[in-house]
Amino acid sequence: MKIYWIPAQAPMRVLALVKHLGIEAELIRIDPVAGGLHTPEYKALNPNKKAPTLVDGDVTLFESAAIMAHLCIKAGSDLWPTENLTEQVEVLRWLTWNEGHWVGAVGPYYIEHIVKKTFNMGPPDRELLAKSGKNCVKYAKVLDAHLAGRDFVAANRLTIADFALASMARYWREAEMPFEDFANITRWLDGLEQIPAWKNPWPDEKAA
Ligand SMILES: N[C@@H](CCC(=O)N[C@@H](CS)C(=O)NCC(=O)O)C(=O)O
């Protein structure tokens, strides 16, 4: 099994899961700055020219949520529930909410503060961020209310929905996301940091 990754939040979710479940995979780091996502070979695997991508025998997948589900099924892990379909629908709801709302809410902060720093793309656009607060707060209210009395997003235990929703939000302090009034979100994020594979999702240097 091969997993193509770059040091960014969507591949990070998948790498954390690989580590957490102890899955054997060849982890292939791509250099996006050197055009690694735009080669004909890579585009044949992922026409979006994004990471992550998984190749497992005849199966080639893009989209981190689908890749995480595939990995759980392979490893027999209920981080993607396959026995209890009510739980599966609950996880699916939050994965969908993530792509439909949450990524758009926290994404500007993540991109301006974290992506730009990682890839030497200059300072954050503070004008853009000033316009992003309202949308971020709108959806943070939804998530914070849901997390009241809960340690995890779905099914009362760790699922791939937690890794999906937390992958940008975990940087909330350095990315200046307006979460000060959302104690349930910050408690949930701090709780996830206790999971070793989440705290350090990246492959060892020699494997990277
Ligand atoms: N919804 C996709 C997002 C994939 C995505 O946007 N990947 C980013 C990294 S987080 C990427 O490859 N960016 C490189 C680029 O746009 O050049 C997923 O979950 O896999």
Ligand as a Chemical Component Dictionary entry (heavy atoms), coordinates in Angstrom:
data_LIG
# 
_chem_comp.id                   LIG 
_chem_comp.type                 NON-POLYMER 
_chem_comp.pdbx_formal_charge   0 
_chem_comp.three_letter_code    LIG 
# 
loop_
_chem_comp_atom.comp_id 
_chem_comp_atom.atom_id 
_chem_comp_atom.alt_atom_id 
_chem_comp_atom.type_symbol 
_chem_comp_atom.charge 
_chem_comp_atom.model_Cartn_x 
_chem_comp_atom.model_Cartn_y 
_chem_comp_atom.model_Cartn_z 
_chem_comp_atom.pdbx_ordinal 
LIG N1  N1  N 0 -10.772 17.317 0.473  1  
LIG C1  C1  C 0 -9.433  16.873 0.170  2  
LIG C2  C2  C 0 -8.486  18.043 0.326  3  
LIG C3  C3  C 0 -7.163  17.775 -0.358 4  
LIG C4  C4  C 0 -6.307  19.025 -0.289 5  
LIG O1  O1  O 0 -6.789  20.150 -0.485 6  
LIG N2  N2  N 0 -5.007  18.830 -0.042 7  
LIG C5  C5  C 0 -4.119  19.946 0.096  8  
LIG C6  C6  C 0 -3.296  19.798 1.364  9  
LIG S1  S1  S 0 -4.300  19.937 2.796  10 
LIG C7  C7  C 0 -3.167  19.986 -1.082 11 
LIG O2  O2  O 0 -2.782  18.975 -1.607 12 
LIG N3  N3  N 0 -2.733  21.184 -1.466 13 
LIG C8  C8  C 0 -1.736  21.361 -2.461 14 
LIG C9  C9  C 0 -2.122  22.337 -3.525 15 
LIG O3  O3  O 0 -3.272  22.779 -3.542 16 
LIG O4  O4  O 0 -1.249  22.647 -4.337 17 
LIG C10 C10 C 0 -9.038  15.737 1.120  18 
LIG O5  O5  O 0 -9.609  15.678 2.218  19 
LIG O6  O6  O 0 -8.199  14.909 0.756  20 
# 
loop_
_chem_comp_bond.comp_id 
_chem_comp_bond.atom_id_1 
_chem_comp_bond.atom_id_2 
_chem_comp_bond.value_order 
_chem_comp_bond.pdbx_ordinal 
LIG N1  C1  SING 1  
LIG C1  C2  SING 2  
LIG C1  C10 SING 3  
LIG C2  C3  SING 4  
LIG C3  C4  SING 5  
LIG C4  O1  DOUB 6  
LIG C4  N2  SING 7  
LIG N2  C5  SING 8  
LIG C5  C6  SING 9  
LIG C5  C7  SING 10 
LIG C6  S1  SING 11 
LIG C7  O2  DOUB 12 
LIG C7  N3  SING 13 
LIG N3  C8  SING 14 
LIG C8  C9  SING 15 
LIG C9  O3  DOUB 16 
LIG C9  O4  SING 17 
LIG C10 O5  DOUB 18 
LIG C10 O6  SING 19 
# 
